């Protein structure tokens, strides 16, 4: 059992009554400025909370307290400071402190915990720490292994874009790039289109993170690629009706972590 209790209200705390946490999973995607988090009820298989708060407010949230008893806590780190190796060739790193296995490619993703992650582990000492890209790659390979053609999956954050390219169930590339604006994001995506011999009429681009249908960057991508989709979770995920209007692609990292447990 992972430890963690109740205090001040956030948006999710106002909308949802506190419950017994022993049958719930808490997933936290912590960045430099904001924290996305969700609670998954194991018995009902429903996501009961999806919320985002500033990092400097997380210590006052009822979900980030030491005496909560969640069944499991997952902490997601998302940055560009990782290394991806074949498992057979990888050795214990003297540079990186954490290694995530990626069974679908028989690989290891190595990274070092950020200061924000280290602080969260003091509250949840038994938490599982994952890099966003480990579950992202695993989920993509698992769910595209019988599909034909090239697919680009891109997860867009405030200052980063993660891009995974697959073809016929095989990994072509996995990269994380720094971005300053939408122009950078479009540049990096279209460069991957060219590098991976992407067929702009037949192949598919799937987006998650900070993107919505109708925004200018989405419209520009549609000019180059016929099939552009939003990724709200690799499979259907039941979500509490209080969050039915939340853009699920924005919380993709949280939803995907529940599906990869």
Buried (B, 14 or more C-beta within 10 A) or exposed (E): EBBBBEEEEBEBBEBBEEEEBEEBBBBBBBBEEBBBBBBBBBEEEBBBBBBBBEBEEBEEBBBBBEEBEBBBBBBBBBBBEBEBBEEEEBEEBEEBEBBBBBEBBEBBBBBBBBEBBEBBBEBBEEBBBBBBBBBBBBBBBBBBEEEEBBBBBBBBBEBBBBBBBBBEBEBBEBBBBEBEEBEBBBBBBBEBBEEBEBBEEEBBBBBBBBBEEEEEBBEBBEEBBEBBBBBBBBEEBEBBEBBEEBBBBBBBBBBBBBBBE
